[in-house]
Amino acid sequence: MDEVGTPDSSRIWDSASYADGKIVENSKEGFRQLLLNHFPDPDILLNKNRMPERAALAEDNLLPEAVLMSVSETYTGIAEKITGEKITLPEDPKAEIIAILAEQYDLIV
């Protein structure tokens, strides 16, 4: 089963731009295309039979912080449009996630 209606599974377009005849896509596609164009052999990222090579590629290549923040801004922007509220990022997101998993779900001891 896959998720529906998320930036990972769906193409979310800006309605005002769409009304003007322009498609402004808010999804993971920009990041996906960046990765496919960045590496000399994009088949590693597309071919599920090459998972060991994909894992090595991930271990050997750090993504620039600007790229990661751009992806984060895409998702945050979508969430803000859906909820109508400003998303405030925590000072230490990793610590917050760990605390929630431990305190609310008993998944971390």
N, C-alpha and C positions, 0 to 999 in steps of 0.2 A: 504494500500500500504506500502511496506517495501523498505528500501534503498538497492541498489545493488552496489557491488564493494567496500564496506567499511569493516574495520576490525570487525564491528558488525554483518554484514550479510554474510560475505565471509571468506573463509580460504585463507590467503595470505601466500604463501610459498616462501622461499628464493631460487631464481633460481640457484645460484651457488651450494648450498648444494643439491638441487633437482637433478641437473646434475650429482652429485657424488653419487646419489642413497639414499640420506638422506632427510627426510622431516623435515624441520625446520619451524614450523607454527608460523606465526605472526598474532595473533588474540586475541580476548577476552577469548578464550577457557582456557588458563592457569589460568586466574583470576576466571573464572566460576568453574573450577575444585577445585581451592583453597577453594572457598566458600562452595562447596558441601562437601568437605572433612573436613572442619573446624567445621561445626555445626553437632551436634549429630542426628538431624532429617532433612536430606536434602530435604525431601518431601515438607517442608515448602517453599523452594525456587523453587520447580518445579510445585507445585500444585496451579493453579490459584484460586481454591476454598478456599485457605487458606491465602488470601491477608491480613486480619487483623493480623494474626500471623506473616506474613512476615514484615508488617509495624512495629510491636512491636520488632521484631528481629533487624531490622535496627536501631530503636531508642535506643535499649539497648546495642548495640555492636559497638564500634569504631574500625575501621580498622587501623592497624599500618601504619604510614606514608611510610615506606619502601614498603608496598604492593601497596599503591596508586601511588608511584613514579615508581614502576615497570610497572604498567599499562600505566602510562603516557609515559614512555620510549618506550613501544611497539608501541603506536600510533604515537609518534614523529618520531621514526625510520622509520615507514612505510611512513609517510608524506615526510621525507627527501629522501627516495628512489624514491618515485613517482616524486617529484619536482626536485630532484637533487640539492637541496639547504639546507643549515643548518637552522634548526628551532631555533629561539631565543625566549626563554620564557620571558615574561614581568616580571618586579619586582613584580607587583601587578595584577595578571590576573583577579581577581574578579572586581577590579576597572575598568580595561580596558573593560571588557565585559559590565559592567553597562554603561560606557560612550558611547560605540558603540550603545547599545540598545536605549539609550536616544537621542544621537545626530543624528544618522543616520536613526533610525527607529521610533522615537517618541513613543517608547513602555514604557518608564519610564519618569515620570514627575518630 
